[in-house]
């Protein structure tokens, strides 16, 4: 275990340990019995009619909740804006303007014949902020969305205040990949939509958590949007071809928070440890027993941690 320049702070409950440091930290904490309250409705149930705006060669569908300093949420691989945890959105929107949107080619957002790349998705995000008249925002990215968020912060630094990277990696040869078996399950588009959903569900959450919460699947958000298999495959290619940001992270001069679950098999938590060593003054939160979908396991904890960080 390596520790240097570490300040540890307990946040929300005993299973969450926050560390501010320029080095690397691994914290061992007890895991108390937790019975999370899963979301009972999707974000789309709370949405007004989605709005659409022209951004470069596409039309981006988006929605806005709340008022105040803007925070834009960038969705991960295959996801659409209506699957963000409603409780998390509600907590963030109580104090901030929260912007959600569909990435290029996902849900109702259109696409073009341009090659899908993480950098192009970052251009789209920056273009959306311009189209909405937002000069600067906090950026929250999940999974692939966190890779996009890194590119936004590096290529459009004037548009970014604080940066939250959840379930992240830096891409390239430095990234710790999911196992080949996990990647195969993730990219498997065969079968019915329900069969696909069940496969993905089991990747997002630790087996121990699912055993303790056998009814969790029933109330897990179901997207009301659809995306074509072709565009999902194009997203997968964009992730595969991304060169990453490892060598650039030392120049990232934004206040940055990394959030990871200790049981994440899609973006192994070691990735956040690698990144936090590279990003000056970065913060790291490791949630014991959290999977890649920990924002659904503990939505209030994620929103509370995020708010504590961006309001500090």
Secondary structure, 3 states (H helix, E strand, C coil): CCCCCCEEEECCCCCEEEEECCCCCCCCCCCCCCCCCCCCCCHHHCCCCCEEEEECCEEEEEEEECCCCEEEEECCCCCCHHHCCHHHHHHHHCCCEEEEECCCCCCCCCCCCCCCCHHHHHHHHHHHHHHCCCCCEEEEEECHHHHHHHHHHHHCHHHEEEEEEECCCCCHHHCCCCCHHHHHHHCCCCCCHHHHHHHHHHHHCCHHHHHHCCCHHHHCCCCCCCCCHHHHHHHHHHHHHCCCCHHHHHHCCCEEEEEEECCCCCCCCHHHHHHHHHCCCCEEEEECCCCCCHHHHCHHHHHHHHHHHHCC
